Amino acid sequence: MSSAAHLLTTETTDRRHVQAVLRRYVRPELNAEDPDIAEREARALRAAGPAGAPMSTLLAVNPAGTEAEVSAVLMSRLGSRIDW
């Protein structure tokens, strides 16, 4: 596994619950080998958005890891699930 995914839920001022996914690249050796991994994922999400496919929307990217301790991507949550 190269990343950890965290489901974040916030409540808006009108009491709606909004969910997002924070993907943190937690393996130091992967970050050293591929320091642009978060920015590359962000570019892919930006490029795929106009295609109209059901994709997460990029909300933020922190390639240097200054906000999430490691490089990270914050994206909208799709209402689906993954079966491994």
C-alpha positions in Angstrom: 0.0 0.0 0.0 1.4 3.4 -1.0 -1.1 5.7 0.7 -3.6 6.0 3.5 -7.1 7.2 2.7 -9.1 9.1 5.4 -12.8 9.9 5.2 -13.4 13.4 6.5 -16.9 14.6 7.4 -17.7 18.3 8.1 -20.9 20.0 8.9 -21.8 23.2 7.1 -23.5 26.2 8.7 -26.9 25.0 7.4 -26.2 21.5 9.0 -25.5 19.6 5.8 -22.8 17.0 6.1 -20.1 17.1 3.5 -17.6 14.3 3.0 -14.2 14.4 1.4 -11.3 11.9 1.1 -7.8 12.8 2.2 -5.2 10.6 0.5 -1.8 10.8 2.3 1.3 9.2 0.8 2.7 7.7 3.9 5.6 5.6 2.7 8.8 7.6 3.0 10.7 5.5 0.4 7.9 6.1 -2.1 8.0 9.9 -1.5 11.7 9.9 -1.9 11.6 7.9 -5.1 8.6 9.8 -6.5 8.4 13.2 -4.9 5.8 14.5 -7.4 3.2 11.7 -6.7 0.6 14.0 -5.1 0.9 16.7 -7.8 0.6 14.0 -10.5 -2.6 12.7 -9.0 -3.9 16.2 -8.8 -3.1 16.8 -12.5 -4.9 13.6 -13.4 -8.0 14.6 -11.4 -8.0 18.0 -13.1 -7.6 16.5 -16.5 -10.3 13.9 -16.0 -12.9 16.3 -14.7 -14.0 17.7 -18.0 -14.4 14.2 -19.5 -17.7 13.8 -17.6 -16.8 10.4 -16.1 -17.8 9.9 -12.4 -14.6 11.1 -10.8 -13.6 12.7 -7.5 -13.2 16.5 -7.7 -9.8 17.8 -6.6 -10.3 20.1 -3.6 -6.7 20.7 -2.6 -3.2 19.3 -3.0 -0.3 19.5 -0.6 2.7 18.2 -2.5 5.3 19.2 0.1 3.5 17.7 3.0 3.4 20.9 5.0 -0.2 20.5 6.0 -0.7 16.7 6.3 2.8 15.7 7.5 3.3 13.9 4.1 2.3 14.8 0.6 -1.4 14.6 0.2 -4.5 15.1 -2.0 -7.9 16.2 -0.8 -10.8 15.2 -3.1 -14.5 14.9 -3.0 -16.0 11.6 -2.0 -18.0 9.6 -4.6 -21.0 7.7 -3.3 -19.5 4.3 -4.2 -17.4 1.7 -2.6 -14.4 -0.4 -3.6 -14.4 -4.2 -3.2 -10.9 -5.6 -2.9 
